[in-house]
Amino acid sequence: MTNVKFRFLDNVAIADTAFEAFGKNENELFENAATALFEEMVDTRKVSAKIKKKIKLRNENLENLLYDFLSELIYIKDVDGVVFGEFKVKIRSAKDKKTRNAIYDLDADCSGEKIDYSKKEFRNDVKAVTLHLFKIEKTKKGHKVTVVLDI
Amino acid sequence: MIQKPEKNPYKINKINDYVWEIPATEKKGMNVPARIYASQKLLNEMDAGVFEQVTNLACMPGIEKYALALSDAHWGYGSPVGGVAAFDLDRGVISPGITGFDINCGMRLIQTNLNVKEVKPRIKELVNELFRAVPTGVGAKGALKVNKSQFIEVMENGVEWCIDNGYGWKADLKKIEEYGKIKGADSDKVSEKAIQRGLNQLGTLGSGNHYLEIQEVKKGAIFDEKTAKAFGITGEGQVVVMVHCGSRGCGHQVCTDYVRTFDSAMKKYGITVNDRDLACAPFSSEEGSSYYAAMACAANNAFANRQVITHNTRKVFEKIFRKSAEEMGMYITYDVAHNIAKVEEQVVDGKKKKLVVHRKGSTRSFGPGHSELIDIYKKTGQPVIVGGSMETGSYLCVGTQKAMEETFGSTIHGSGRTMSRTKAKAEFKGEKLQQDMERRGIYVKAASYSGLAEEAGSAYKNISEVVETMHNAGISRKVVALSPIGNIKG
């Protein structure tokens, strides 16, 4: 399964859409989950890289960081009218000096284009990322996340 | 990999031919039993996720009487879609996840006095023009642009804002649940992000299962003539317009924001839930009251969204048929919310009590005499709009006293899916479906072929059986069946 970045699940969450995304490390996991999110809306292979957007986020919890990252992408999709097809994610973790808790910092470079129905076919709009079954797991080959999107 | 549960693992008792109960002893933490409304056939075919999810609802703090799954129930995120949970205001909770991301997703039915014979020859023109007037699909925007201060007024005043600004008729207000404005809306509780997402989306349909449909009353489709007449359905061949959509980005963002807030706040209140999406907080807590005020804003935005769509639909009909909307009798029959949490007076064990009723994919079904209803509907019970798939048609039903007694005044919202979107997409092809439907006299225009394939009739339960079940259970009686002739979808 080394080459599989994500796959949609056909027997989960009947009303909505569920996918699993994989990554050999956290960066790749986040990139592939973001790609799967946009794959629900458009053929991401055909999305050009005309628009660049940087996202910076911080959280003490990796799962919450991913939830916020995907939610942020949905927000930008609506407000800027953009879909993305490519992501470069860097996550750095450190320990908070006071609390000694882990802190994750995310920097993402996202490339995409304006939503234009005269240029390509779009699929479903995604309303939100739900917390139903939302889970990052460690696997032999790295990480896996399960995500259910509200359609 | 997550496996779909194959069958219901819990003991289920038959209450009568249409009501089933999972006792509170069946799952650890259940505070009340779970009740399922279904015919034997629907129960047998019911997606096993429903049993897991309805019993999860039954575990929530302060839940009253029963957690409910209705005949259209299917596996959702957190609550089943087709689920109802009512909570005590003092002991109970409110949950953004149960209410759903699409706050006040709902249905509206608009009458016309046009006959199918005059509409059918113009159906393509009509649908194409509607498709232009009501933006659909990914990131749809642009039907009506408002600035931030106007948007705040929309969130706080709902349809009143639309009427004051020329997007509808004064009479429309009376034909909307809560008169198009849920009280207690406070825009200070809505994030800047939710406002920005919603700004340009008024009057847009969205995608997924949302649609705007032209329907006809076919021969033999009126089951209760007197009630039908009160609902503006006067005879066979009559054409109506049904709208299914919600609060768009504004509502989705309100829920996203508060699901995260509640997810972290639960620890403080010592609450645990069986599914993270059921994250909740005491209704009376700061988080609870903030969410209610923000949810009311998003709900009002959804009522306004359907109002702007109605206004633009009337304009399209005027253009095509060269008559005024008034001449065409384009009055609203009703507008109902089916993803919502509301404070309502209910009778529990013979005592009047205020509850926060969550309806997730469930429609209010208030019976005759209810003080919330306008006079004409006080006589009949409220109109209940049940939206089916674009292939198989929809129903107009009426609320009952029995719903007040058994289901917190709630009933079904649609037919309910039987097949996941991913599976439907693999099984059906949008282009072919569109052609097949056109041959059968339904002209569809969709923003997306794959989205269209996901909405194939075969991906849904048999709507007649779903409606019949609630009719026989006495929760909502069927009044008219409505068949599609034209449809726009995202």
Interface residues (C-beta under 8 A of the other chain):
Chain A: F8 L9 D10 N11 V12 A13 I14 A15 D16 T17 A18 E20 M41 V42 N64 Y67 D68 S71 I74 Y75 K77 D78 V79 G81 V83 I115 Y117 E121 F122 R123 N124 D125 K127 A128 V129 T130 L131 H132 L133 F134 T146 V148 D150 I151
Chain B: M1 I2 Q3 K4 D47 G49 H74 W75 G76 Y77 G78 V81 G97 G100 F101 D102 G137 V138 G139 A140 K141 K193 Q196 R197 Q201 G206 S207 G208 N209 G249 H252 Q253 C255 T256 V259 R260 D263 D275 R276 D277 A279 G361 R417 T418 M419 S420 R421 T422 K423 A426 A447 S448 Y449 S450 G451 E454 G490
